[in-house]
Amino acid sequence: MADTTSHTRRVHEIANEWVPLADGTRLAARIWLPEDAAADPVPGVIEYIPYRKRDGTAPRDALIHPYVAAHGYACVRVDIRGSGESDGALTDEYLPSELSDGCEAIQWIARQPWCTGAVGIIGNSWGGFNGLQIAALRPPALKAVITSCSTDDRYADDIHWMGGCLLNDNMKWASTMFAHNTRPPDPAIVGTAWRDMWMQRLDGSGLWIDTWLRHQRRDAFWKHGSVCEDFSAIQCPVFAVGGWNDGYSNAIPRLLAGLEVPRLAWIGQWAHRYPHMAAPGPAVGFLQEAVRWWDHWLKGRDTGMMNGPMLRAYIQDYMPPLARLDNVDGRWVGESTWPSLRIRMQRLHLNIGKLEASAGRETALTICSPEDVGLASGKWCGHGLGPDLPTDQRQDDAGSLVFETAPQEQRLELLGAPVAELELAADRPVAMVAVRLNDVAPDGAVTRLTYGLLNLTHRKSHEFPEAVTPGKRMRVRVQLNDIGQAIRPGHRLRLAVSTTYWPIAWSMPERVTLTIYTGASSLDLPVRPPDPGDERMTALPPAVLPPALKMTTLKEASDGRAIIRDVGRGESKVTHHEDAGTRRIDEIGLTLQARADASYAIRPDDPTSARAEVGWTVGMQRDGWHISSRTNTVLTSTRTDFRLRASLDAFEGDRRVFSRSWDSTIPRDHL
């Protein structure tokens, strides 16, 4: 692996630059570029997200963009319309205006005297999404993409829906953006216009979850921005990065299989973060490899970046079922193509209590899970910084049908997506099935490896759901999340099947009994045989971190999760609190606070008792200027409808300057 990152240039930072758009809107940008770029122009690299370059992502940005800029790039961190110091109001994700604005911003960068005219786009999460979406629009100056922790499919594989089931992270994420959108621009940048801009956001951003809940099928709303609808629209090279402990690793195999352009991918063990800041660790040298990627595609240098495997994947070793892990043991392997020609699907049959190579006698087994099966599930999308991983699965397995292998005689490695083929019947017209693949250690501890959900009304189509005929036998395919996992000798694999998965997914309208036909149902495992070439694969470099942004911590951050069983009320509840503490960004004298509290409650015998609530408090202050807001969102349901209530209160000092509430009833559509 050639070292192309040793020579560095002194970096100049522009704290704020305006990017003018054709309609008169200005986008706010922070720029890092070599001091001599005017005399010796460089390619541009844009990151285009709504998380406030002035304060929100400033600590994280300091760990990325100065390093890349020092290696000969103009790194341009742009706030989306309606966020940070940019004009306007932000009213949803990935709107056509967002994508067209991004194309304009790319062309603006290409025209600057310090730019060679070649531009790349990078992003984690939101920026990973819109990087792919903007690439599909083919702005002429865009030459390459790095997309991290993103998806190609906004309906089937995003934070909103999974297998046609409503994810509770849909509620949490909507509440997060509800709070983010209440923050004003910094008066130090926009001057006295800050108040009018703030009021425009408070009044105009809206309640996104109301919109999302009105699109319960895979309709045009979700197809927009889903690049899987036409992979051929992307005509520039793509480097895709993700982690098994993130919510978005499934997109990477699809991108490798669907794209026709030069492409590379990593899937590590980390959660929703860039790999050089990986949590859980170990971190890897993402910044060095990003520079090699940009050097290859933006500067035309032969860095050897494309000489390795198409896919590098981390095969995780056994992990104890702990909510928080600092590191995950394992090893990196490589596949030259994807789908891999080496991986074979090994079929195991569901027999009574067992997973076996041969099908046994067909037997009908029934399961009606308590509505709180899933309390050990952890978060749908973890960040690796708090207690967000799944815990011991024995409590959830107790409310499920389980099928188990004999102890493994030798090490088994899996890479890809397990698939359950289930012959079943349901006693209600709307039902779901949840399938988990677990590792059972010799001491009895049970670690969840992967899982999948299916709303049975979506068994044929997410676009055109059909009610289940109660009692009618059907065959369904449940694809579980992709994994890279080793199973140790002496460990057993367990498949667990339940009718609920709370609080990952919203409950069905009625309690459901499923009949599973053993002998006629099966599980396919993606088995990767040993490859001596893995040992010859060039190792990834160690992680480097540029100097951190100087900040003063006035109150420490905290993050907690609790499971509460109230036997008096007959209720189970999962609570999360995420307190970012109080921090001052020293260079701009701005103090920030943010705290979120979420709860997900249900009674084991009543799906209509489901209740999710998320509240946020955010604040910012400087020299007597103090702005804060409180948002709260509550979701409940009956058999026929969702009930959504929300409130927003904003304060200047102790004076409330804005207040609004929402109360909506939204019909359930095969859900």
C-alpha positions as CSV (number, residue, x, y, z in Angstrom):
1,M,0.0,0.0,0.0
2,A,1.8,3.1,-1.2
3,D,1.9,6.1,1.1
4,T,0.5,9.1,-0.7
5,T,-0.3,11.1,2.4
6,S,3.1,12.0,3.8
7,H,3.5,15.4,2.1
8,T,1.2,18.1,3.7
9,R,0.5,21.7,3.1
10,R,-0.3,24.5,5.5
11,V,-4.1,25.0,5.9
12,H,-6.1,28.2,5.9
13,E,-9.6,28.1,7.4
14,I,-12.5,30.3,6.3
15,A,-15.1,30.2,9.2
16,N,-18.0,31.2,7.0
17,E,-18.4,31.7,3.2
18,W,-21.7,32.2,1.4
19,V,-22.6,29.9,-1.5
20,P,-25.1,31.8,-3.6
21,L,-27.9,29.9,-5.3
22,A,-29.9,30.8,-8.4
23,D,-33.0,31.6,-6.4
24,G,-31.2,34.1,-4.2
25,T,-30.8,31.7,-1.2
26,R,-27.4,31.6,0.5
27,L,-25.9,28.5,1.9
28,A,-23.4,28.8,4.7
29,A,-20.0,27.0,4.3
30,R,-16.9,26.5,6.3
31,I,-13.8,25.9,4.2
32,W,-10.4,24.4,4.9
33,L,-7.9,24.7,2.1
34,P,-4.2,24.9,1.5
35,E,-2.8,28.4,2.0
36,D,-1.3,28.4,-1.4
37,A,-4.4,27.0,-3.2
38,A,-4.9,30.3,-5.1
39,A,-1.5,29.8,-6.8
40,D,-1.7,26.0,-6.9
41,P,-5.4,25.0,-7.1
42,V,-6.7,21.8,-5.6
43,P,-9.8,19.6,-6.0
44,G,-12.8,20.2,-3.7
45,V,-14.4,17.8,-1.3
46,I,-17.9,18.8,-0.1
47,E,-19.8,17.5,3.0
48,Y,-23.4,18.7,2.8
49,I,-25.5,18.1,5.9
50,P,-28.0,20.0,8.2
51,Y,-26.2,19.5,11.5
52,R,-24.8,23.1,11.9
53,K,-21.1,23.5,10.8
54,R,-20.7,26.5,13.2
55,D,-21.4,24.5,16.4
56,G,-23.2,21.1,15.9
57,T,-20.6,19.2,14.0
58,A,-17.7,21.5,14.6
59,P,-15.9,19.1,17.0
60,R,-16.3,16.2,14.6
61,D,-15.4,18.3,11.5
62,A,-12.1,19.2,13.2
63,L,-11.2,15.5,13.1
64,I,-11.8,15.1,9.4
65,H,-11.5,18.2,7.1
66,P,-8.2,19.8,8.3
67,Y,-6.4,16.5,7.7
68,V,-7.7,16.1,4.2
69,A,-7.2,19.8,3.3
70,A,-3.5,19.5,4.4
71,H,-3.1,16.8,1.7
72,G,-4.1,19.1,-1.1
73,Y,-7.9,19.6,-1.0
74,A,-10.4,22.3,-0.4
75,C,-12.8,20.8,2.1
76,V,-16.1,22.6,2.1
77,R,-18.6,21.8,4.9
78,V,-22.0,23.2,3.8
79,D,-25.2,23.6,5.8
80,I,-28.3,22.5,4.0
81,R,-31.0,25.2,3.3
82,G,-32.8,26.0,6.6
83,S,-30.0,24.7,8.9
84,G,-27.1,26.4,10.6
85,E,-26.5,29.8,9.1
86,S,-28.1,29.0,5.7
87,D,-31.2,30.7,4.6
88,G,-34.7,29.2,4.6
89,A,-36.5,26.5,6.6
90,L,-35.8,22.8,6.5
91,T,-39.0,20.9,6.0
92,D,-38.0,17.3,5.3
93,E,-35.1,15.0,4.3
94,Y,-33.7,14.8,0.8
95,L,-36.2,17.1,-0.9
96,P,-35.7,17.9,-4.6
97,S,-34.6,21.4,-3.5
98,E,-31.9,19.9,-1.2
99,L,-30.5,17.9,-4.0
100,S,-30.6,20.6,-6.6
101,D,-29.0,23.0,-4.1
102,G,-26.3,20.4,-3.6
103,C,-25.6,20.3,-7.3
104,E,-25.3,24.1,-7.4
105,A,-22.9,24.1,-4.4
106,I,-20.7,21.5,-6.2
107,Q,-20.6,23.7,-9.4
108,W,-19.9,26.8,-7.2
109,I,-16.9,25.0,-5.7
110,A,-15.6,23.9,-9.1
111,R,-15.7,27.5,-10.3
112,Q,-13.6,28.9,-7.5
113,P,-10.0,30.1,-8.3
114,W,-8.6,27.8,-5.7
115,C,-10.3,24.7,-7.2
116,T,-9.1,22.6,-10.2
117,G,-12.7,22.0,-11.2
118,A,-12.8,18.4,-9.8
119,V,-15.1,17.8,-6.8
120,G,-15.8,14.8,-4.6
121,I,-18.6,14.4,-2.0
122,I,-18.3,12.7,1.4
123,G,-20.8,12.1,4.1
124,N,-21.8,9.9,7.0
125,S,-25.5,9.2,7.5
126,W,-27.5,12.1,6.0
127,G,-24.5,13.2,4.0
128,G,-23.9,9.6,2.9
129,F,-27.5,9.5,1.6
130,N,-27.5,12.7,-0.3
131,G,-24.0,12.0,-1.7
132,L,-25.5,9.0,-3.6
133,Q,-28.6,10.9,-4.5
134,I,-26.7,13.9,-5.8
135,A,-24.4,11.6,-7.7
136,A,-27.5,10.2,-9.5
137,L,-28.2,13.7,-10.7
138,R,-24.7,13.8,-12.3
139,P,-23.5,17.4,-11.7
140,P,-20.6,17.7,-14.2
141,A,-17.9,18.6,-11.6
142,L,-18.7,15.6,-9.3
143,K,-16.0,13.0,-10.0
144,A,-16.2,10.6,-7.0
145,V,-18.2,9.7,-3.8
146,I,-17.5,8.5,-0.3
147,T,-20.7,7.4,1.4
148,S,-20.7,6.2,5.0
149,C,-23.5,4.6,7.0
150,S,-26.1,5.3,4.4
151,T,-28.7,3.6,2.3
152,D,-29.8,3.2,-1.3
153,D,-33.5,2.4,-0.3
154,R,-35.4,5.0,1.8
155,Y,-38.4,2.7,2.4
156,A,-37.1,-0.9,2.8
157,D,-33.9,-0.1,4.6
158,D,-33.9,3.2,6.5
159,I,-34.9,4.5,9.9
160,H,-38.6,4.5,9.1
161,W,-39.7,1.0,8.1
162,M,-38.3,-2.5,8.2
163,G,-40.0,-5.3,6.3
164,G,-43.1,-3.1,6.2
165,C,-43.1,-2.7,10.0
166,L,-43.0,0.8,11.6
167,L,-39.7,1.3,13.4
168,N,-39.8,3.3,16.6
169,D,-36.5,5.0,15.5
170,N,-38.8,6.7,13.0
171,M,-40.3,8.5,16.0
172,K,-36.9,9.1,17.7
173,W,-35.3,10.5,14.5
174,A,-38.3,12.8,13.7
175,S,-38.1,14.1,17.3
176,T,-34.3,14.7,16.9
177,M,-34.8,16.8,13.8
178,F,-37.8,18.5,15.4
179,A,-35.4,19.8,18.1
180,H,-32.5,20.6,15.7
181,N,-34.8,22.7,13.6
182,T,-35.6,25.0,16.6
183,R,-32.1,26.3,16.8
184,P,-31.4,29.8,15.3
185,P,-28.4,30.8,13.2
186,D,-25.5,32.4,15.1
187,P,-25.9,36.2,15.3
188,A,-22.1,36.5,15.1
189,I,-22.5,35.3,11.4
190,V,-25.9,36.6,10.3
191,G,-26.2,39.7,12.5
192,T,-29.6,41.1,13.5
193,A,-31.3,38.9,10.9
194,W,-31.0,36.0,13.3
195,R,-34.3,36.5,15.0
196,D,-36.4,36.7,11.7
197,M,-34.5,33.6,10.4
198,W,-35.2,31.8,13.7
199,M,-38.9,32.6,13.6
200,Q,-39.1,31.4,10.0
201,R,-37.6,28.0,11.1
202,L,-39.9,27.7,14.1
203,D,-42.9,28.5,12.0
204,G,-42.0,26.7,8.8
205,S,-40.1,23.5,9.6
206,G,-43.2,21.5,10.5
207,L,-43.6,18.1,12.2
208,W,-41.9,15.6,9.9
209,I,-43.3,12.5,11.6
210,D,-46.8,13.5,10.6
211,T,-45.7,13.4,7.0
212,W,-43.8,10.1,7.3
213,L,-46.8,8.3,9.0
214,R,-49.0,9.3,6.1
215,H,-46.8,7.2,3.7
216,Q,-47.0,3.7,5.1
217,R,-46.4,2.0,1.7
218,R,-43.4,2.1,-0.7
219,D,-44.9,5.0,-2.7
220,A,-43.4,7.8,-4.7
221,F,-42.5,9.7,-1.5
222,W,-40.0,7.0,-0.6
223,K,-38.9,6.1,-4.1
224,H,-37.6,9.6,-4.4
225,G,-34.0,9.6,-3.3
226,S,-33.8,5.8,-3.3
227,V,-30.9,5.3,-5.8
228,C,-31.7,1.5,-5.9
229,E,-34.6,2.5,-8.3
230,D,-31.9,3.1,-10.9
231,F,-28.3,2.3,-10.0
232,S,-27.2,3.2,-13.5
233,A,-27.9,6.9,-12.8
234,I,-24.7,7.0,-10.8
235,Q,-21.8,7.4,-13.2
236,C,-18.9,8.3,-10.9
237,P,-16.8,5.9,-8.6
238,V,-18.2,5.1,-5.2
239,F,-16.4,4.1,-1.9
240,A,-19.1,2.8,0.5
241,V,-18.3,2.4,4.2
242,G,-20.5,0.9,7.0
243,G,-20.5,-1.1,10.2
244,W,-22.2,-4.3,11.4
245,N,-23.4,-2.5,14.6
246,D,-24.9,0.4,12.6
247,G,-28.5,0.3,11.2
248,Y,-27.2,0.8,7.6
249,S,-24.8,-2.0,6.6
250,N,-27.2,-3.8,4.4
251,A,-26.9,-1.2,1.7
252,I,-23.3,-1.9,1.0
253,P,-23.7,-5.4,-0.6
254,R,-26.6,-4.0,-2.7
255,L,-24.4,-1.1,-3.9
256,L,-21.6,-3.4,-4.8
257,A,-24.0,-5.7,-6.7
258,G,-26.1,-3.0,-8.3
259,L,-23.6,-0.2,-9.3
260,E,-21.7,-0.6,-12.6
261,V,-19.0,2.1,-11.8
262,P,-15.7,1.5,-10.1
263,R,-16.5,0.8,-6.4
264,L,-15.0,-0.3,-3.2
265,A,-16.5,-1.0,0.2
266,W,-15.6,-1.6,3.9
267,I,-17.9,-3.1,6.5
268,G,-16.3,-2.9,9.9
269,Q,-17.5,-3.7,13.4
270,W,-18.4,-0.1,14.3
271,A,-21.7,1.7,14.8
272,H,-23.0,4.9,13.1
273,R,-19.6,6.7,12.8
274,Y,-16.7,7.2,10.4
275,P,-14.2,4.4,10.8
276,H,-11.3,6.4,12.2
277,M,-13.6,7.3,15.1
278,A,-15.0,3.8,15.3
279,A,-17.1,2.8,18.3
280,P,-16.9,0.0,19.2
281,G,-13.2,-0.3,18.2
282,P,-10.8,-1.0,16.9
283,A,-10.6,2.1,14.7
284,V,-8.8,2.1,11.3
285,G,-7.0,4.7,9.2
286,F,-10.0,6.0,7.2
287,L,-8.5,9.4,6.7
288,Q,-5.4,8.1,5.0
289,E,-7.5,5.8,2.8
290,A,-9.9,8.7,2.0
291,V,-7.0,10.7,0.7
292,R,-5.8,7.8,-1.4
293,W,-9.3,7.5,-2.9
294,W,-9.5,11.3,-3.6
295,D,-5.9,11.3,-5.0
296,H,-6.8,8.5,-7.4
297,W,-10.1,9.9,-8.7
298,L,-9.7,13.7,-8.3
299,K,-6.0,14.1,-9.0
300,G,-5.5,11.2,-11.4
301,R,-2.7,9.5,-9.4
302,D,-2.2,5.8,-9.4
303,T,-2.3,5.3,-5.6
304,G,-3.0,1.5,-5.8
305,M,-6.4,2.2,-4.1
306,M,-8.2,0.0,-6.7
307,N,-5.8,-2.9,-6.5
308,G,-7.2,-4.5,-3.4
309,P,-10.5,-6.5,-2.9
310,M,-13.8,-4.9,-3.8
311,L,-15.1,-5.6,-0.3
312,R,-13.2,-5.6,2.9
313,A,-15.3,-7.0,5.7
314,Y,-14.6,-7.5,9.4
315,I,-15.5,-11.0,10.6
316,Q,-16.5,-10.4,14.2
317,D,-15.6,-13.0,16.8
318,Y,-17.9,-13.9,19.7
319,M,-19.2,-10.9,21.6
320,P,-20.8,-11.3,25.1
321,P,-24.3,-9.9,25.2
322,L,-23.4,-6.5,26.8
323,A,-25.1,-3.2,26.1
324,R,-21.7,-1.5,25.6
325,L,-18.5,-2.8,24.2
326,D,-15.2,-0.9,23.8
327,N,-13.8,-3.3,21.2
328,V,-14.9,-6.2,19.2
329,D,-12.4,-9.0,18.4
330,G,-12.2,-10.2,14.8
331,R,-10.3,-10.1,11.6
332,W,-10.5,-8.4,8.2
333,V,-11.2,-10.5,5.1
334,G,-11.5,-9.6,1.4
335,E,-13.8,-10.5,-1.5
336,S,-12.7,-9.6,-5.0
337,T,-16.3,-9.4,-6.3
338,W,-19.8,-9.1,-4.8
339,P,-21.9,-11.2,-4.8
340,S,-19.0,-13.4,-3.8
341,L,-18.4,-16.6,-5.9
342,R,-17.0,-18.3,-2.8
343,I,-19.8,-17.9,-0.3
344,R,-22.3,-20.7,-0.3
345,M,-25.7,-20.9,1.3
346,Q,-26.0,-23.7,3.8
347,R,-29.6,-24.8,4.5
348,L,-30.8,-25.8,7.9
349,H,-34.3,-27.0,8.5
350,L,-36.6,-26.0,11.3
351,N,-37.5,-29.1,13.2
352,I,-39.1,-29.3,16.6
353,G,-36.8,-27.3,18.7
354,K,-33.9,-27.9,16.4
355,L,-32.0,-26.6,13.4
356,E,-30.8,-29.6,11.4
357,A,-29.4,-30.5,8.0
358,S,-32.4,-32.7,7.1
359,A,-36.1,-31.9,7.3
360,G,-38.0,-33.8,9.9
361,R,-41.7,-34.6,10.1
362,E,-44.0,-31.6,9.4
363,T,-45.5,-30.3,12.7
364,A,-47.6,-27.3,13.4
365,L,-46.3,-25.2,16.3
366,T,-48.0,-22.0,17.5
367,I,-46.7,-18.8,19.1
368,C,-48.5,-15.8,20.5
369,S,-45.7,-13.7,22.0
370,P,-46.1,-11.2,24.8
371,E,-46.2,-7.7,23.3
372,D,-43.0,-6.8,25.1
373,V,-40.8,-9.4,23.4
374,G,-37.8,-7.3,22.2
375,L,-36.9,-5.5,25.5
376,A,-33.3,-6.9,25.1
377,S,-33.1,-5.6,21.5
378,G,-31.0,-2.5,22.0
379,K,-31.3,0.4,19.6
380,W,-32.1,-0.1,15.9
381,C,-29.3,2.3,15.0
382,G,-26.5,2.5,17.6
383,H,-23.7,5.1,17.8
384,G,-21.4,2.9,19.9
385,L,-21.1,5.6,22.6
386,G,-23.8,4.5,25.1
387,P,-25.6,1.3,26.2
388,D,-27.2,0.7,22.8
389,L,-26.3,-2.9,21.9
390,P,-28.6,-5.9,22.4
391,T,-28.3,-7.6,25.7
392,D,-28.8,-11.3,26.7
393,Q,-31.5,-12.7,24.5
394,R,-32.8,-15.3,27.0
395,Q,-35.7,-13.1,28.2
396,D,-36.8,-12.5,24.6
397,D,-36.3,-16.1,23.6
398,A,-38.7,-17.1,26.4
399,G,-41.6,-15.5,24.4
400,S,-40.5,-17.0,21.1
401,L,-40.3,-20.3,19.3
402,V,-36.7,-21.4,19.2
403,F,-34.8,-23.8,17.0
404,E,-31.2,-24.7,17.8
405,T,-28.2,-26.4,16.2
406,A,-26.0,-28.9,18.0
407,P,-22.7,-27.4,19.3
408,Q,-20.4,-26.4,16.5
409,E,-17.5,-28.8,16.0
410,Q,-15.3,-26.3,14.2
411,R,-15.2,-22.6,13.6
412,L,-17.9,-21.3,11.2
413,E,-17.7,-17.9,9.5
414,L,-20.8,-16.2,8.0
415,L,-20.7,-13.3,5.6
416,G,-23.9,-12.0,4.0
417,A,-27.6,-12.1,4.7
418,P,-29.2,-15.1,6.4
419,V,-32.7,-15.9,5.0
420,A,-35.5,-17.6,6.8
421,E,-38.1,-19.4,4.6
422,L,-41.1,-19.9,6.8
423,E,-44.3,-21.9,6.1
424,L,-46.8,-20.3,8.4
425,A,-50.4,-19.1,9.0
426,A,-51.7,-16.2,11.1
427,D,-55.0,-15.8,12.9
428,R,-55.4,-12.1,12.2
429,P,-55.6,-10.1,8.9
430,V,-52.7,-7.9,10.0
431,A,-49.7,-9.6,11.6
432,M,-45.9,-9.6,11.7
433,V,-43.1,-12.0,12.2
434,A,-39.8,-11.3,13.9
435,V,-36.8,-13.6,13.3
436,R,-33.6,-13.4,15.3
437,L,-30.4,-15.4,14.8
438,N,-28.5,-15.9,18.1
439,D,-25.2,-17.3,19.3
440,V,-25.6,-19.5,22.4
441,A,-22.4,-19.7,24.4
442,P,-21.4,-22.8,26.4
443,D,-22.3,-20.9,29.6
444,G,-25.8,-20.2,28.3
445,A,-25.4,-16.5,27.5
446,V,-27.2,-15.6,24.3
447,T,-25.9,-12.9,21.9
448,R,-28.1,-11.6,19.0
449,L,-26.2,-11.8,15.8
450,T,-28.8,-10.4,13.4
451,Y,-32.5,-10.2,12.9
452,G,-35.3,-9.4,10.4
453,L,-38.9,-8.3,10.4
454,L,-41.8,-8.8,8.0
455,N,-45.3,-7.3,8.1
456,L,-47.1,-10.2,6.6
457,T,-49.5,-8.0,4.7
458,H,-46.3,-6.9,2.8
459,R,-45.3,-10.5,2.0
460,K,-45.7,-9.9,-1.8
461,S,-45.1,-6.2,-2.1
462,H,-44.3,-3.1,0.0
463,E,-46.2,-1.0,-2.5
464,F,-49.4,-3.0,-2.6
465,P,-50.0,-4.8,0.7
466,E,-52.7,-7.4,1.0
467,A,-54.5,-8.5,4.2
468,V,-53.8,-11.9,5.5
469,T,-56.5,-14.5,5.2
470,P,-56.7,-15.8,8.8
471,G,-55.8,-19.5,9.0
472,K,-54.5,-19.7,5.4
473,R,-51.1,-21.2,5.1
474,M,-48.5,-19.2,3.2
475,R,-44.8,-19.2,2.6
476,V,-42.8,-16.1,3.4
477,R,-39.2,-15.0,3.0
478,V,-37.6,-13.1,5.8
479,Q,-34.2,-11.7,5.0
480,L,-32.1,-10.9,8.1
481,N,-29.6,-8.1,8.2
482,D,-26.2,-8.9,6.7
483,I,-23.5,-10.0,9.1
484,G,-19.8,-10.9,9.2
485,Q,-19.6,-13.3,12.1
486,A,-17.6,-16.2,13.4
487,I,-19.2,-19.0,15.5
488,R,-16.8,-20.7,17.8
489,P,-16.5,-24.4,18.4
490,G,-18.8,-25.4,21.2
491,H,-21.3,-22.6,20.5
492,R,-24.8,-23.2,19.1
493,L,-26.9,-21.2,16.6
494,R,-30.4,-20.4,17.7
495,L,-33.2,-19.1,15.5
496,A,-36.0,-17.3,17.5
497,V,-39.4,-16.5,16.0
498,S,-41.8,-14.1,17.6
499,T,-45.0,-12.2,16.8
500,T,-43.7,-8.9,18.2
501,Y,-40.5,-7.0,18.6
502,W,-41.0,-4.0,20.9
503,P,-39.6,-1.4,21.1
504,I,-37.8,-1.9,17.8
505,A,-41.1,-2.0,15.9
506,W,-44.6,-0.8,16.6
507,S,-47.1,-3.5,17.5
508,M,-49.8,-4.9,15.3
509,P,-53.4,-3.8,15.9
510,E,-54.4,-7.1,17.6
511,R,-52.6,-9.9,19.4
512,V,-51.5,-12.5,16.8
513,T,-51.0,-16.2,17.0
514,L,-48.7,-17.6,14.3
515,T,-48.6,-21.3,13.3
516,I,-45.1,-22.3,12.1
517,Y,-44.8,-25.5,10.2
518,T,-41.6,-27.3,11.1
519,G,-40.1,-29.6,8.5
520,A,-41.4,-27.2,5.8
521,S,-39.5,-24.2,7.1
522,S,-35.8,-23.5,6.7
523,L,-32.9,-21.1,7.3
524,D,-30.2,-20.4,4.8
525,L,-26.8,-19.3,6.2
526,P,-24.1,-17.5,4.1
527,V,-21.1,-19.6,4.9
528,R,-17.7,-18.2,3.9
529,P,-15.0,-21.0,3.6
530,P,-11.5,-20.3,4.8
531,D,-9.4,-18.3,2.2
532,P,-5.6,-18.3,2.5
533,G,-5.6,-15.0,0.6
534,D,-6.9,-13.2,3.7
535,E,-3.5,-13.5,5.3
536,R,-1.8,-11.9,2.3
537,M,-4.2,-8.9,2.2
538,T,-2.6,-5.6,2.9
539,A,-3.5,-4.4,6.4
540,L,-5.4,-1.2,6.8
541,P,-3.4,1.6,8.4
542,P,-3.9,2.6,12.0
543,A,-6.3,5.4,12.7
544,V,-5.1,9.0,13.0
545,L,-7.0,11.8,14.6
546,P,-6.2,15.5,13.9
547,P,-6.1,17.9,16.9
548,A,-9.4,18.2,18.6
549,L,-11.4,21.4,18.7
550,K,-10.8,23.3,21.8
551,M,-13.8,23.1,24.1
552,T,-14.5,23.7,27.8
553,T,-16.8,21.1,29.4
554,L,-19.1,22.8,32.0
555,K,-21.2,19.7,32.6
556,E,-20.3,16.1,31.7
557,A,-22.3,14.2,29.1
558,S,-24.3,11.1,30.1
559,D,-26.2,8.3,28.3
560,G,-28.4,5.7,29.9
561,R,-30.9,3.0,29.1
562,A,-33.2,1.2,31.5
563,I,-35.8,-1.5,31.3
564,I,-38.6,-1.1,33.8
565,R,-41.3,-3.7,34.6
566,D,-44.1,-2.1,36.5
567,V,-45.9,-5.1,37.9
568,G,-48.6,-2.9,39.5
569,R,-49.5,-1.3,36.2
570,G,-48.7,-4.5,34.2
571,E,-46.5,-2.5,31.9
572,S,-43.0,-2.8,30.5
573,K,-41.1,0.3,29.5
574,V,-37.7,1.1,28.0
575,T,-36.3,4.5,28.7
576,H,-33.3,6.3,27.1
577,H,-31.7,9.5,28.2
578,E,-29.0,11.2,26.1
579,D,-27.5,14.3,27.7
580,A,-24.8,16.0,25.7
581,G,-23.8,18.0,28.8
582,T,-22.9,21.6,28.6
583,R,-19.9,22.6,26.4
584,R,-18.4,25.9,25.3
585,I,-16.7,26.1,21.9
586,D,-13.8,28.3,23.0
587,E,-12.9,30.0,19.7
588,I,-16.4,31.4,19.3
589,G,-17.4,31.7,22.9
590,L,-20.7,29.7,22.3
591,T,-22.1,27.4,25.0
592,L,-24.4,24.5,24.0
593,Q,-26.7,22.2,25.8
594,A,-28.9,19.3,24.5
595,R,-30.8,16.6,26.3
596,A,-33.2,13.9,25.0
597,D,-35.4,11.6,27.0
598,A,-37.4,8.8,25.4
599,S,-39.7,6.1,26.7
600,Y,-41.4,3.2,25.0
601,A,-44.1,1.5,27.1
602,I,-46.5,-1.4,26.4
603,R,-48.6,-3.9,28.3
604,P,-47.7,-7.5,27.4
605,D,-51.3,-8.4,26.8
606,D,-52.5,-5.3,24.8
607,P,-50.9,-4.0,21.6
608,T,-53.1,-0.9,21.7
609,S,-51.4,0.1,24.9
610,A,-48.2,1.0,23.0
611,R,-47.0,4.5,23.8
612,A,-43.8,6.2,22.6
613,E,-42.7,9.6,23.9
614,V,-39.6,11.7,23.1
615,G,-38.7,15.0,24.6
616,W,-35.8,17.3,23.8
617,T,-34.4,20.4,25.5
618,V,-31.7,22.4,23.6
619,G,-30.0,25.7,24.3
620,M,-27.3,28.0,23.2
621,Q,-25.9,31.2,24.8
622,R,-23.2,33.8,24.6
623,D,-22.6,37.1,26.5
624,G,-26.2,37.4,27.8
625,W,-27.8,36.0,24.7
626,H,-29.6,32.8,25.7
627,I,-31.9,30.8,23.4
628,S,-33.6,27.5,24.3
629,S,-36.4,25.3,23.1
630,R,-38.4,22.3,24.4
631,T,-40.1,19.8,22.1
632,N,-42.2,16.8,23.0
633,T,-43.8,14.1,20.7
634,V,-46.2,11.3,21.8
635,L,-47.4,8.5,19.6
636,T,-50.2,6.1,20.5
637,S,-52.6,3.9,18.5
638,T,-55.9,2.2,18.4
639,R,-56.7,-0.8,16.2
640,T,-57.5,1.6,13.3
641,D,-55.5,4.8,13.8
642,F,-52.3,6.4,15.0
643,R,-52.7,9.3,17.4
644,L,-49.9,11.9,17.2
645,R,-49.4,14.8,19.6
646,A,-46.5,17.2,19.7
647,S,-45.6,20.6,21.2
648,L,-42.9,23.1,20.6
649,D,-41.9,26.0,22.9
650,A,-39.0,28.4,22.2
651,F,-37.5,30.9,24.7
652,E,-35.3,33.9,24.5
653,G,-34.0,34.1,28.0
654,D,-36.9,33.3,30.3
655,R,-39.5,34.7,27.8
656,R,-41.4,32.3,25.7
657,V,-41.4,33.7,22.1
658,F,-43.0,30.8,20.2
659,S,-45.4,28.0,21.0
660,R,-47.3,25.5,18.8
661,S,-49.0,22.2,19.3
662,W,-50.1,19.4,17.0
663,D,-52.8,16.8,17.3
664,S,-53.3,14.3,14.4
665,T,-55.1,11.1,13.8
666,I,-53.7,9.0,10.9
667,P,-55.4,5.8,9.7
668,R,-53.4,2.6,9.9
669,D,-52.8,1.1,6.4
670,H,-52.3,-2.7,6.7
671,L,-50.2,-1.9,9.8
